[in-house]
Amino acid sequence: MKELLDSVVEEFRDIWRNGRVATYIPELARACPDAVGLAVCDLGSGLYTAGDWNYPFTMQSVSKIVSLALALTVCGEDAVFSSVGMDPLADPFNSIMRLEMDAPHRPHNPLINSGAIVVLSLLPWTESSERVTAVSDLAARMAGKPSVSMNSAVYISEKETSDRNRALAWFLKSVGNLHGDIEDILDAYFRQCSLETNCADLAVMGATLAADGRNPITEEQVLTPRVARVVRTIMATCGMYDGSGEFAVSAGIPAKSGVGGGIAAAVPGMMGIGTCGPALDSRGNSVAGLAMMKKLSEVLNLRIY
Ligand code: GLU
């Protein structure tokens, strides 16, 4: 496995040139565009890493699988899916258009920005710090680490340039679909997006989902099998932004990307995969990550469809 990962990283070392790091959150523009990391957490034989596997980046939208798992656990499936849908969207992750056009103005799924903001609002804590502590604790247990830290510079940068996310939240409030203190919920959202990770962590998180909620490294049952299954399903249908359908055809594995350059994938009963590559395509998916996921899926015959 280690040799395979090394050769995949080598093959796609330069593909980052086809993408660009995110700049709409200024602090993300400081990422190294040419970092390329790959990790696999095999449910039977453990963790394998290659390339810049310990390059740190922020989870961004990958954190949305954690907050979704938390809300499903704490609030239950009915409460979550009466507030957000479970359908893919062909628009960008921060688009407001469909939210306004489609009554009852409910976010289409929990993995786009509006959906993740609603999911956070459902959690039964009133302070942003309590919500984020619960999300980061769960992320740590899924990754098999004592704790997950937050990148303060990214958090501040994100908060200072958050007009679009604020617009989504205030629109949701205006139609009666977001309850609680908006500033507090948004603060929790910016903090959870700024949680720091690397592709090895993402591989273990993916493996926990792949193993029906049981972390294969710590052997802790972190999530119920049902919650793990629902999260995997939403990843498969909605996890790669408006490129989810194309990714389902080309790689065929449940995955979630983030604009920090990470992708976490969960291959049921087999493995978790984490990739890192901060240069993104026009949809916000890591160029190197996409290429490496497709390659591994092909070579190891991972597709679930
Ligand atoms: N923090 C980012 C935002 O709100 C997350 C986007 C992403 O990774 O898709 O725009």
Boltz pocket constraint, residues with backbone or C-beta under 6 A from the ligand:
constraints:
  - pocket:
      binder: B
      contacts: [[A, 59], [A, 60], [A, 61], [A, 62], [A, 93], [A, 94], [A, 111], [A, 113], [A, 158], [A, 165], [A, 189], [A, 193], [A, 257], [A, 258], [A, 259], [A, 260], [A, 284]]
      max_distance: 6.0
